[in-house]
Amino acid sequence: MNPDPAVRHPHEAHPGPDQLPACDLAGLDRRRRRVHGSYERFLRERLRQLDAGRAGRWRRDYASPAAYLASVAPMRRLLQESLGFWTDPAQRPAWAALERETVYRDGDGLVERLWYEAVPGVETYCLLATPAGGGHGAGLVVQHGYGGTPEGSYGLVAGANGEDYSSRSLGLRAMRRGYRVVLPCHPTGYGRAEAMVTSLPGETWMTHHAKNRLHRLAVMGGGTLFGLDMMASSRAVDLLLAEGATPGRIGMYGLSQGGQSALFLPALDLRVRASVASAYVNRRLDKLIGPHRARCYLESMEEDKFLPNIVSHFQDADLISLTAPRWFAVEAGEQDTSVDFERAEREVAEARGHYRRLGIPERLAWIPHAGGHVSATAAAFDFLAAALAAD
């Protein structure tokens, strides 16, 4: 039967509320609450069961570094597939800048802004800071946090050196230590000139909407927004190598969500020899769904924090184990209102077990400090200096 597309069928007459007794709205709400509560209890218990079975999904072989790398390779591939959009470095187009301009030059060195493609068709930009004289050969990816910018992390905006929720001119501090530094941009939103940009113009009703809409599009496209972000940061490694940084001497340092990047990128990209994750590492399931001393992500509007296979396979200690036998450090502040300091310390202790069984406990560092949500310590740079020293 091929109905005529021009025909519009009449509505059926139906009994309305005026012909039926009105239900008790309070009772209706109690039923809805009961259903909602049942779903939530089921899903929370499901997540706890997935977390409890996580260790059994790994098959680590500690016989040698080579055996270990081979044993965790399937998990590295699963992580790459879970985030989506990943391309191995050997399979990428050659590095090329779309645009390049000088930001400023002084006695410390040169700062440039480069536009490039994270993946074909996706443009972003970075700052590239080259020390006067070229530095000591090591390169460092410095990653901003949620709502941040490369300019803010370098120290080029007002508030870049705040007492809390601040990178404290992390990029400039790194460049003055002789690193060739690249600071990639991960999108949040736009519309304001301040360091933190978390909305779109005219959409102040929901400050996270800009990032959430990109994440939703990425999920429908078969990946995640964070997967695209990781390609942007990994392409920054391509840039460092193209600009003359020594292979095997590439590090990373990130704050807050930049700390998330500093946790994930070395797990994805074997070219990152050492990484410092600041103000991020936590007991991940607790931070995602609670209980947690700070607000958990389930109670926030940040949709991009919910990633496939994280609870079942990739809690923070597992991601650190994908960096082994390379170097990793966790920087954490006792007064951080976003990260639970004690849980972070316990997560590092779990990860340290893998490094001990490989006979390299010195390659995993716990760097506590008395402050808050900041990249703060010279100890983090001492760690990077040891890890990235010339052979």
N, C-alpha and C positions, 0 to 999 in steps of 0.2 A: 504494500500500500504506500503510495506516494502522496501525502497530503499536500494540498495547495498551500504554498508558503504565505499566500496573502490572507488566508483565513485566520481569524482570531476567535478562539473558542470562548463561549460564555462562562462566567464563573458559576460554580455550583452553589445553590442556596444551602446554607448550613445553619444549625442552631448556634446562637451566640450566647455570651454570658448572661444575657437577660433571660434566657430560658433554662439556665442551670444554676444551682446554688453556688455562690461564690465560695471558694476554698479559704481556709484560715491561712493568711499570709505568714503569720508567725510559725505555724506548723510547717508550711512550705519551706521556710528558711531553715528550720531545724533539719529537714530531710536533706536539703542541699548541703548543709554543713556536714551531715553524717557521710554523705557520698564523698565530699571533698576530703574529709579526714581519712576515710578509708583508702582513697587513692594515695594520699600523701604518706600514710603509714606503710602501705605496701611498697611504694617506691623508695622510701628511706631504707627499709629493711633490705630491699633488693640491692641498693648501693652498698650497704654494709657487707652483704654477702659477696658482692663483686670485689670489694676491697679486701675482705678476708682471704679470698682465693688468689689474690694478685701474685704473691710470691711463688705459688705453684705453677704459674704460667711462664716463668723464666727458667732457662736452662743454662745458667752461667758455668763456664769452665775456667777455673782459676789456675790451670796447669802452667800457663805462660801468657804473656801479653797477647801473642798471636792467637793462641787458642781462645782467650777471652774475647777478643775482637770478633772472631769467627762465630762464637756462641751467641753473641748479642746482636749480630748483624740482622737476623730476622726481625727483632724488635725495633731496630733502627728503621728498617724498611716499613714496618707497620706504623711507626710514628709519622714517617714522611707521608704515607698514604692517608693516615687519619686526618692530618692537617690539610692535605691537598695542595695542588699547584706546584709541588716540588719537582725540580729538575736537577739532576746531578751536575756538578760543575763541568765535567768533561763534555756534557751534552748541550751546554748553553751556547748561545751566540757569543762571539768575542765581545769583550767589554768595549763599549763606545759611549761617550758622553753626548747627549742631545744638545746641551748648552753648557757653557762654562764661563763664569765671570769671577772677577776678583772682588772679595768683600772688603778686605783690608790687608795691609802689610805693615809690619813694624819690626822692631829689633828681635822679637821672639820668632817671627816667621811669617808665613803667608797663609791666609784663609781664603778659600774659594768656595763657590756654590756651583754644584754640578747637577744637572738634570739627567736622568737615565731611566731605563725600563727595568722594573722589577721582574716582570715577565713580559713577553711581547704584547704590547698594547696597554700596559699599565705603567704610567709615568709617576715617578716620585723624584725627590731631590735629596742631596746630602750636602753637608759642609765637609770640606777636606782641608785639614790644617797640616801644613808642612813646616817642621822646625827649620830655623835658619841653619844652614849648613847640612841639611838633610837628616839630622838626627842620628840615632844609633842603629837604624836598620829595622827595628821592630815596628809593627803596625798594630793599631788598636781601634776596634769598633766600639764607639760609645753610643749607647742607646737611651733615648729619652723615655719617660714614662707616659702614663695615660693622660692625654690632653696636652702633652708637652710638645716641644719643637726642638730641632737641632740647635737653633739659635739660643734657646733657653738653656740647654745642656752645655753649650760651649761657654756661655757667660755673656751673651750679647743683649740680654733684655733686663729690664728692671725686675728686681726680685729674684735674680738668678742665684743669689747668695743668702737666701732666707734661712732662718734657724730651723725650719721644718718644711717638709715636702719640697725639697730643693736639691738640685744636683750640685750646687756650690761650685759652679764653673768647672765642672768635671773635665770637659774637653780641653779647656785652657790649661788646667793643671797637668793633664796628660801630655799635651804638646810641649810644655815647659820642661817635662822630664825626658824629652827627646823622642817621643813617639810620633810617627806619622799617624794622624787621627782622622777617622771618617765617622761622621754622625748622620745616619740615615733618618729620613722622615717616615713615620708611620701615621696614617691619617686618623684623626678623630673628628674634627669639624673645622669650621672657619667662621669668620664674621667679626672677629675682635682682634685688636692689636696686641693684647696682653700675651704673656708666655703661655697661659693655659687657654686653649680653645676647644670647647666641648659642646658646641651647638652649631646650628645653621642659622643664617640670618632669618629673623622673624619666627624662630621656633624655640623660644625660651621655655615653652611649656614642658620640655623634656630635654634636659641638657645632654643626655646620652643618645638621643635619637640619631644623630649623625653617624656615630660609630655602629649603632645597632642596625641601621638600614643597610650599611655595607656588609655587615656580617650576615644578615638575612639573604642578601643577594648572593654572597659567596657560598652559603650553604645550598641554596637552590642551584648554584653553578657547580656543585660537586665537591666543594672544599670548605674552607673557613677563612675568615678575614685574617686570622693570625697566620694561616699558611701563606697568604700573600705577603704579610709583614716579614715572615722569615725569609722569603725569597728576596725582599728588599734588602735585608741585612746581610744575607749571603752574597748578594751581588756587590755589597760594600766590601766584602773580602776580595772579590774579583778586582775591584778598583784598587785596593791597597797593593795587591800583587802587581797589577799593571803599572802602578806608580813607583814601583821599586822596593816595596817592603820585602824582606827576606822570607821566602817560603819556610814554614816551620817556626816562624817567630810572629805569628798573628795571635792577638789576644782580644778579649772583649770585657767590657765593664758596663753594666746597666743598672739603673735605679728604678724601683717600683715595677711598673709594667716593663720597663727596660730591664729590670732584674729577671722578669719572666723570659724576655728575649735572651738574656745572658745564660739562663738555665736551658732553654730549648735549642739555641743555635749550635752550640758545640755537640749536643746530642744528635743533631741532624747533619752537621758539616764537620768532617774530620780534619779540616784544615785549621780549625781554631784550636790552638795548642793549650790555651789557658783562659779561664773566664772567672770574673767576679760578679756574682748575683747579689745585688744590694737591695735590702728592704723588700724581699719578695718570698724567699723560700719559707715554707710553712708545712704544716700537716694539711695536705691539700683537701681531703674530703671534709675536714672540719671547717676549713676556710670556705669551701663551696656551699655546704648545707648547714653548718653549725653542729654542735655548739662551739662558739668561738668568742674570745674576749672582745674582739672587734666585730663589727657587722659582717656577717657572712654574705657571699655573693648572691645567695638565694633571695636575700632581702634587699638587694640592690637592683638597679636597672641595667646592669652591665651584662648583656647577653653574650658577649664575645668570650667570656671566661669559661663557658661550658663547651667542652671539646670532646669529640669521640674518643673512647677508650682510655680516658685519663684515669678514671676511678678503677677500672678493671685491670689496667696494665702499667700506667705511667704516673704514679705518685711522685713527688719531688725527689725522693731518694733514688727511685728507679731512673729518673732522668739524669741525675748526677752520675749514676753507674754507667750510663751510656757515654759519658765523657771519659771515664777511666779507659786506659791508664794515663790519659792526659791530666792536666792540672785544673782544679776547681776550688773556688773559695766562696764562702757565704759571709757577707757582711750584714750585721743585724744590730739595731739599736734597742736598748732596754726600754726606752720610752716610746717606741713606735706604736702608733694607735691603729695601724693597719695589719701589722704582722704580729703574731703571738710569739714573743721572744723565746719562751721555754719550749714551745712546740717546734720552733725552728731549730733549736739546739738538739732536740731529740731526733729530728729528721736528719741532721748532719751526722749524728752518732750512728744511725742506721746505715747511711751511705758509707761511713768510714769503714764498716765491716767489709765491704767489697774491696776497698783500697788496701786494707790490712791483709786480706787473703791473697792479694796480688803482690804483697811485699813492698808497697809504696805508700805507706800512710802519710808521709810528708807532703804528698801531692794534693791532699785535701785539707783545706784550712777553714777554721771557724774564727771569724774576726768580729767579736762583739765590741760594742762601744756604748757609752752612756747616753747618747742622744736619741733622736727620734727617727723620722722617715727621711733620711739623708744619706748621700754618699759622703763619708766623713773622714776616713782614716788614711794616714800615710801607710799603715800596715797593708792595706789592699794593694798599693803600688809596690811595696816591698815584695809582696807575693808575686805580682806580675813580673817584676824585675828578675827574680830568681827563676821563674818558669820560662821566661822568654830570653834569657841570657844567650849570647852568641856561643856556639859550640867551640 
